[in-house]
Each structure stands twice: as C-alpha cells, then as structure tokens.
C-alpha cells in the first residue's frame, strides 16, 4: 500500500456519511471508524489489491477511477498492466471491495488505478482488524445491517428486470412453440420442451399419431394453398375433439400428435376410435370452400410407461403402428401392446447459523417461534409490508414474482434449512416477491424487533448470522444476474430459432412469408426482377416408407445442403413444409433463375447417400417451378400461385424437371 497521506479527519467523516453502508451511523461511531481509516494516493496503473489476496480493507474513491480486471501483467509498464477487458469500473464517491471485506473472503479479481487516484481505505495500514471487530462489535453489527439492505435493494432491481424480461420471453415462446398455419403446438415444443419435462402429464399417459392417408394427392391435384387449407381444416376438427386436458401437436408436414394426460391405454384406444369416426365423417372440402372431400386416416396409439420410457421413443412406437395400418390399407387404428436440543441440532444444519456455537444457537433459538402452513397457504404477498424472517424446518416454499401480464412466475423453490424474507428485517421495504407453501410446512419465524434485541444483547452472534446471511444473499444476487444473462442469451437464440427450420438450418415458412411482400415491393420500387421457386422432393414418400423416417429426414437435409451451396447469400432458401422448399431470388430474371435451378436439379440428381443404406433402389430428384416478376407475375400473390402451378406442371410432366410459369403477354402502346 502507498504511503499514508496527511489525514483530514473531517473529510473522512464526510465521505463516510455519503457512503450507503456507513450513512446511518451515529456521529460517535463515525468518529471511531474515521480514526482507523486513511487516505492513500495511487499512480495510474498501480495495483490496489491482487486476485487471491486476503481481504483486509474496503476502499472509497475520493478522486480518480479504479478498474477491476481478471488479470494483471507485472512485466508491463504501470500504465499498461491491466490486461483483458475491465470487469467493472468505480469512480469518485463509489465503494469497492466491501463484500469480500465483510465476508473475510479472498479477492476474486485485481484492482488497479485507471488514473492517478486518492482512495480512502478502511481500516488503514497497521490497524488490527480482528481487534477492531472485537472492540467495536456493536458498530459492525449496524454496518452489516446496512450492507444487507444494499444487497436487498440490488435484489429488488433484479426481480424487476426479470419481470420485464418474462413477457418478452413468453412472446418468443409463442413464435417458437406454436405452428403458425394450424395454431397447435409444433415439433420444436415437443422435442425441446415436452421431451425434457413431461411429469405434468401424470404417472401414466397416452398419445395418438394421426396421419392422413394419401394426403399428397391434395397438394398434387389442387396445389399447396389447398393443401394448407386442408391441414387447417384437419387441425380445427382435431381441436374440437380434445378434452380440456388434451393438446395437439403438428409434428411433420401432415402428421399430428394428440397427447392424453393421465389416460390409460384402453381409454386412449377408445378415444382413438372415436377420433377416426369423427374425422372420417368430416367434410374437409366444405371447410376448404370446395366440393365435398372426405379424408381417411391411419392412427397409432401408445402409452407411457407401458410401452416406452421417453416421449420421443413413445412417438416412434406410435408411428410404427401408423405404418402398420397404412400397409394394411389405411383408415384404421392400431394400438401398441404390452424437543429444544432437537431444535438446536436442526439450527446447526441451517447455512446462515452453521458457524454459531451451541451457546449462540441457544440464544438465537429463544427469539424464534414455530408456525405451520398447509400446502398452498400464502406466507406473504409481494408489496406487503413485512417484519419477519423465515427459516424452513420441514417442507418447501415457492417464491414468485408478478410479471407484466399480471400472472405470477415462480423464480425459486426453497427447501428445509433455507431462509427467506430477510429484507423485511433489515429495511422498511415492501416484500419483493410472494411466498407460499409448496407443501405442508413447519417454518421458524424471527420477528424484526427480536433480531434487533439479539444485536444489542449479543452483537457477535448477530454479526456471525449476518455474515452468513450476506454470503447467501450475495449468491442469490449473483444467481439472479446469471439468470438475466441466460434470459437474454435465450432470447437471442430464440429469435433466430423462431425464423429457422430446426432440421435443415434454412429459413422457415414464417420468415419467408414475412419477407416476400417486402422483397416484392423493393423489386417493384427499384424496377428489378424477382424470381420465386417452389421445389418438391420426388420419391419422398417412397424413401420414408421404403427406408425410415430418419432416412427421410436425411434426404431433406441433403437437398437443403444442395440449395444452400447453389444459391447466393442474398437469396432466401426456406423449408415450406414437409418435403417442400421455396426460394426467393432478388434481382434475378427468368432466364437466370431457370439456369440456376437447372444446375440445382442436376446436383440433387447426383445425391447417392442411399447406396450405403439397405432398402429399395430409388433415384432421388427434385421438381421445381419458377415464376418471375415482372415476366410471369404482377403481384406477390401471383408470384406464389404461378410458381405453384409451374411446380405442378413439372410433376405432371414426369418429375425431375424445371418448369416456369407462362410469360405475361405485353400489350401494345
């Protein structure tokens, strides 16, 4: 530490009064502390303390600036010693190093002067810290009280930030987990959320896989818009058949899954038979605003844990039943088979009391009373005034905060041996969260007045309790900060996933539809061409049924790779659904689009990954339909419709072709 400056006692007291953890102390206490503090001047780049060193001081900046860094280069000039990005910076009037000091912990980072700085250190060099704690325990008890209040304020700010971020996350979840076309859950929800946590479905539950028979004929005969309308009609009918606890998922293309929570296999089989009967009678054509059209379905039924131990394995089990039914002609259902000392001893297990001697525990226990709460009972509500701290003896509690939409979000579950509600003891602030019994509980309660009585009668005991409490609240604060960082990262990832097809990594239909109108308007404004391509994988059904769904997914991925390599970064390649892709080509006229897509067709034709897999001899290919503004279409809707018709023409002429929409006839002037 640099040489001690000439001391200005009045200035030291003035700085203490402006610092939160000392501001409420009586003048006499400040006089005592000021006599043990001192000013020190640090040159720019000079080390204040090093990582791993024992914490013996806290610092308040009188002038200048201090940087906290993760590393320190002793071989460099003083001006350049701090390496890496600063973790934090402190300026005049701010305090640092206080938490490690009061927790008697080692330093977790380096501190160095970012410019020439004057620091007030407490205690100053040469003071016996242990002697100070012993001689002035009553003063340090008050300082601990203020320090925990500061922590409590920071905790409330993190609760507020979590509340604000929750609404944003829920909106992203809607985009991520719901199928835009049909309004039911999507495959991402099933694989990313439900597969990881399905305990809410009950100890035993069942599910159906429902697949329309020969559905591809609708797309090939009437076009993709008609196919979308048919899927919407099927989804609408399925949702009308759901019981209150059931839910549906659009899984792959035209496949749906219905989950029956807490439903045994026999009951699920009966429900499946009813579903088939109702779906067979449903006129999809009327829902599509076309002539009557009735659809048959193959349904597979499986149950947990009777058949499989995971959601994904259970779905595969049900899929095997679907394909068995399809091989048998379709349109049917297939079901898978097959005392005080005792109190003191407990208190010794509580983290915030673990360092107390048995005599101190006995003192502490005299201020506690035991309260019992039944499952669901509210212990206190957010924003209520509070004056008690709670320690859970038996059971568990749920901590919740109110989020922007008015609902409550659980942010923690506390179990036996943990404490909560400490903010009410250390500052007159409303409760920052709601707490209720998550099961029948026995809870020890400490009133605010009783804790202050303990501080007066046994300051050392109170200091030890507050020191441990400070460690815990700091951990909670750090955890809250980490949670917020994770929320932000999750949001960034979710924003990308919301517009990306999970299987292939290309854009999804939602993104394509949101961009089409923008790109079309830009092309019309700038008088540039815009081409749109619709692609359909030939022999996809044969690959699925002749090999497996996994190989079918591989086929989709390989075709997507061809598209990503062939098209420019400025082009939009999107998986439209199932085995269908749509590609948007800005600033691309019809001849260029035809030439590029002919190369794409040839590249897909060369795919040979099936040769290493046992199965039928199939040739892989793709059919493509091209439309172009202004050559074939004058509106964005026409662009989509004309590309769809061109694709149909390519399929009709034998597949493995590129066809374009008819050219718009130019009128004479």
ChimeraX attribute file (.defattr): number of C-alpha atoms within 10 A of each C-alpha:
attribute: neighborCount
match mode: 1-to-1
recipient: residues
	/A:1	13
	/A:2	13
	/A:3	10
	/A:4	13
	/A:5	11
	/A:6	9
	/A:7	14
	/A:8	11
	/A:9	13
	/A:10	10
	/A:11	12
	/A:12	22
	/A:13	21
	/A:14	13
	/A:15	18
	/A:16	21
	/A:17	17
	/A:18	13
	/A:19	15
	/A:20	15
	/A:21	20
	/A:22	22
	/A:23	17
	/A:24	16
	/A:25	16
	/A:26	11
	/A:27	12
	/A:28	9
	/A:29	16
	/A:30	20
	/A:31	16
	/A:32	13
	/A:33	20
	/A:34	25
	/A:35	15
	/A:36	18
	/A:37	21
	/A:38	21
	/A:39	22
	/A:40	21
	/A:41	20
	/A:42	21
	/A:43	17
	/A:44	19
	/A:45	22
	/A:46	24
	/A:47	22
	/A:48	18
	/A:49	19
	/A:50	20
	/A:51	17
	/A:52	12
	/A:53	13
	/A:54	15
	/A:55	21
	/A:56	24
	/A:57	21
	/A:58	20
	/A:59	23
	/A:60	24
	/A:61	22
	/A:62	21
	/A:63	17
	/A:64	19
	/A:65	21
	/A:66	30
	/A:67	21
	/A:68	24
	/A:69	21
	/A:70	16
	/A:71	17
	/A:72	20
	/A:73	11
	/A:74	11
	/A:75	8
	/A:76	12
	/A:77	11
	/A:78	17
	/A:79	14
	/A:80	15
	/A:81	18
	/A:82	26
	/A:83	12
	/A:84	10
	/A:85	11
	/A:86	15
	/A:87	12
	/A:88	11
	/A:89	16
	/A:90	17
	/A:91	17
	/A:92	15
	/A:93	16
	/A:94	18
	/A:95	19
	/A:96	19
	/A:97	17
	/A:98	18
	/A:99	19
	/A:100	18
	/A:101	18
	/A:102	21
	/A:103	17
	/A:104	14
	/A:105	15
	/A:106	15
	/A:107	19
	/A:108	17
	/A:109	16
	/A:110	21
	/A:111	28
	/A:112	26
	/A:113	26
	/A:114	24
	/A:115	17
	/A:116	16
	/A:117	21
	/A:118	22
	/A:119	25
	/A:120	23
	/A:121	23
	/A:122	22
	/A:123	20
	/A:124	22
	/A:125	18
	/A:126	7
	/A:127	13
	/A:128	12
	/A:129	16
	/A:130	9
	/A:131	10
	/A:132	15
	/A:133	15
	/A:134	12
	/A:135	11
	/A:136	15
	/A:137	20
	/A:138	19
	/A:139	19
	/A:140	22
	/A:141	25
	/A:142	21
	/A:143	20
	/A:144	24
	/A:145	21
	/A:146	20
	/A:147	21
	/A:148	25
	/A:149	23
	/A:150	16
	/A:151	18
	/A:152	23
	/A:153	15
	/A:154	14
	/A:155	21
	/A:156	16
	/A:157	15
	/A:158	18
	/A:159	23
	/A:160	16
	/A:161	15
	/A:162	21
	/A:163	18
	/A:164	15
	/A:165	17
	/A:166	17
	/A:167	15
	/A:168	14
	/A:169	17
	/A:170	12
	/A:171	10
	/A:172	18
	/A:173	16
	/A:174	14
	/A:175	18
	/A:176	22
	/A:177	20
	/A:178	19
	/A:179	19
	/A:180	14
	/A:181	14
	/A:182	19
	/A:183	16
	/A:184	21
	/A:185	21
	/A:186	22
	/A:187	21
	/A:188	22
	/A:189	19
	/A:190	20
	/A:191	13
	/A:192	11
	/A:193	12
	/A:194	16
	/A:195	15
	/A:196	11
	/A:197	12
	/A:198	15
	/A:199	12
	/A:200	10
	/A:201	18
	/A:202	13
	/A:203	13
	/A:204	16
	/A:205	22
	/A:206	29
	/A:207	28
	/A:208	30
	/A:209	28
	/A:210	26
	/A:211	25
	/A:212	20
	/A:213	17
	/A:214	14
	/A:215	17
	/A:216	14
	/A:217	11
	/A:218	16
	/A:219	17
	/A:220	18
	/A:221	12
	/A:222	13
	/A:223	17
	/A:224	23
	/A:225	15
	/A:226	18
	/A:227	20
	/A:228	19
	/A:229	18
	/A:230	23
	/A:231	23
	/A:232	19
	/A:233	20
	/A:234	21
	/A:235	20
	/A:236	15
	/A:237	17
	/A:238	20
	/A:239	17
	/A:240	8
	/A:241	15
	/A:242	16
	/A:243	10
	/A:244	7
	/A:245	10
	/A:246	16
	/A:247	18
	/A:248	21
	/A:249	24
	/A:250	26
	/A:251	23
	/A:252	14
	/A:253	14
	/A:254	20
	/A:255	16
	/A:256	24
	/A:257	27
	/A:258	20
	/A:259	20
	/A:260	26
	/A:261	22
	/A:262	17
	/A:263	20
	/A:264	19
	/A:265	24
	/A:266	13
	/A:267	11
	/A:268	23
	/A:269	24
	/A:270	11
	/A:271	17
	/A:272	24
	/A:273	15
	/A:274	13
	/A:275	21
	/A:276	19
	/A:277	15
	/A:278	13
	/A:279	20
	/A:280	15
	/A:281	12
	/A:282	19
	/A:283	17
	/A:284	23
	/A:285	17
	/A:286	14
	/A:287	18
	/A:288	19
	/A:289	10
	/A:290	11
	/A:291	11
	/A:292	12
	/A:293	14
	/A:294	13
	/A:295	18
	/A:296	18
	/A:297	22
	/A:298	25
	/A:299	32
	/A:300	28
	/A:301	30
	/A:302	31
	/A:303	30
	/A:304	23
	/A:305	15
	/A:306	16
	/A:307	17
	/A:308	15
	/A:309	11
	/A:310	14
	/A:311	21
	/A:312	14
	/A:313	15
	/A:314	22
	/A:315	22
	/A:316	16
	/A:317	20
	/A:318	27
	/A:319	26
	/A:320	19
	/A:321	23
	/A:322	27
	/A:323	18
	/A:324	18
	/A:325	20
	/A:326	22
	/A:327	11
	/A:328	11
	/A:329	11
	/A:330	19
	/A:331	19
	/A:332	19
	/A:333	24
	/A:334	23
	/A:335	22
	/A:336	18
	/A:337	10
	/A:338	8
	/A:339	6
	/A:340	10
	/A:341	10
	/A:342	8
	/A:343	14
	/A:344	19
	/A:345	13
	/A:346	15
	/A:347	23
	/A:348	17
	/A:349	14
	/A:350	17
	/A:351	16
	/A:352	22
	/A:353	23
	/A:354	16
	/A:355	17
	/A:356	18
	/A:357	12
	/A:358	15
	/A:359	11
	/A:360	18
	/A:361	19
	/A:362	16
	/A:363	16
	/A:364	22
	/A:365	16
	/A:366	12
	/A:367	17
	/A:368	18
	/A:369	12
	/A:370	13
	/A:371	13
	/A:372	14
	/A:373	18
	/A:374	14
	/A:375	15
	/A:376	15
	/A:377	16
	/A:378	15
	/A:379	15
	/A:380	16
	/A:381	18
	/A:382	16
	/A:383	12
	/A:384	14
	/A:385	14
	/A:386	21
	/A:387	20
	/A:388	19
	/A:389	21
	/A:390	20
	/A:391	24
	/A:392	22
	/A:393	22
	/A:394	16
	/A:395	19
	/A:396	21
	/A:397	28
	/A:398	21
	/A:399	22
	/A:400	21
	/A:401	22
	/A:402	20
	/A:403	18
	/A:404	14
	/A:405	10
	/A:406	9
	/A:407	9
	/A:408	15
	/A:409	17
	/A:410	13
	/A:411	14
	/A:412	12
	/A:413	15
	/A:414	18
	/A:415	17
	/A:416	18
	/A:417	20
	/A:418	18
	/A:419	21
	/A:420	16
	/A:421	22
	/A:422	23
	/A:423	25
	/A:424	22
	/A:425	22
	/A:426	23
	/A:427	18
	/A:428	12
	/A:429	17
	/A:430	15
	/A:431	20
	/A:432	25
	/A:433	22
	/A:434	21
	/A:435	25
	/A:436	21
	/A:437	23
	/A:438	20
	/A:439	16
	/A:440	16
	/A:441	23
	/A:442	19
	/A:443	26
	/A:444	21
	/A:445	18
	/A:446	23
	/A:447	17
	/A:448	19
	/A:449	13
	/A:450	16
	/A:451	19
	/A:452	18
	/A:453	13
	/A:454	19
	/A:455	19
	/A:456	14
	/A:457	13
	/A:458	17
	/A:459	21
	/A:460	21
	/A:461	23
	/A:462	26
	/A:463	23
	/A:464	20
	/A:465	21
	/A:466	22
	/A:467	24
	/A:468	17
	/A:469	20
	/A:470	23
	/A:471	19
	/A:472	16
	/A:473	19
	/A:474	18
	/A:475	12
	/A:476	14
	/A:477	20
	/A:478	14
	/A:479	12
	/A:480	19
	/A:481	17
	/A:482	12
	/A:483	15
	/A:484	17
	/A:485	12
	/A:486	12
	/A:487	17
	/A:488	15
	/A:489	12
	/A:490	14
	/A:491	18
	/A:492	12
	/A:493	11
	/A:494	17
	/A:495	16
	/A:496	13
	/A:497	18
	/A:498	21
	/A:499	20
	/A:500	20
	/A:501	20
	/A:502	14
	/A:503	13
	/A:504	19
	/A:505	17
	/A:506	20
	/A:507	23
	/A:508	23
	/A:509	21
	/A:510	19
	/A:511	17
	/A:512	19
	/A:513	12
	/A:514	11
	/A:515	13
	/A:516	19
	/A:517	14
	/A:518	11
	/A:519	17
	/A:520	23
	/A:521	14
	/A:522	16
	/A:523	19
	/A:524	15
	/A:525	9
	/A:526	10
	/A:527	12
	/A:528	15
	/A:529	19
	/A:530	28
	/A:531	30
	/A:532	26
	/A:533	28
	/A:534	28
	/A:535	26
	/A:536	24
	/A:537	21
	/A:538	19
	/A:539	16
	/A:540	21
	/A:541	16
	/A:542	13
	/A:543	24
	/A:544	15
	/A:545	15
	/A:546	16
	/A:547	16
	/A:548	14
	/A:549	15
	/A:550	11
	/A:551	18
	/A:552	20
	/A:553	17
	/A:554	17
	/A:555	21
	/A:556	20
	/A:557	16
	/A:558	17
	/A:559	23
	/A:560	21
	/A:561	15
	/A:562	16
	/A:563	21
	/A:564	18
	/A:565	10
	/A:566	14
	/A:567	17
	/A:568	12
	/A:569	9
	/A:570	10
	/A:571	16
	/A:572	21
	/A:573	24
	/A:574	28
	/A:575	27
	/A:576	23
	/A:577	17
	/A:578	16
	/A:579	21
	/A:580	19
	/A:581	24
	/A:582	26
	/A:583	21
	/A:584	23
	/A:585	22
	/A:586	21
	/A:587	19
	/A:588	20
	/A:589	18
	/A:590	22
	/A:591	12
	/A:592	13
	/A:593	20
	/A:594	21
	/A:595	12
	/A:596	14
	/A:597	23
	/A:598	17
	/A:599	14
	/A:600	21
	/A:601	22
	/A:602	14
	/A:603	16
	/A:604	22
	/A:605	15
	/A:606	11
	/A:607	16
	/A:608	12
	/A:609	12
	/A:610	18
	/A:611	11
	/A:612	7
	/A:613	9
	/A:614	9
	/A:615	13
	/A:616	12
	/A:617	10
	/A:618	14
	/A:619	15
	/A:620	20
	/A:621	22
	/A:622	25
	/A:623	28
	/A:624	31
	/A:625	28
	/A:626	30
	/A:627	32
	/A:628	33
	/A:629	27
	/A:630	20
	/A:631	20
	/A:632	21
	/A:633	22
	/A:634	14
	/A:635	16
	/A:636	19
	/A:637	12
	/A:638	15
	/A:639	25
	/A:640	24
	/A:641	19
	/A:642	24
	/A:643	27
	/A:644	29
	/A:645	23
	/A:646	25
	/A:647	30
	/A:648	25
	/A:649	21
	/A:650	23
	/A:651	21
	/A:652	13
	/A:653	12
	/A:654	10
	/A:655	19
	/A:656	22
	/A:657	20
	/A:658	25
	/A:659	24
	/A:660	24
	/A:661	22
	/A:662	15
	/A:663	14
	/A:664	13
	/A:665	8
	/A:666	7
	/A:667	5
	/A:668	4
	/A:669	3
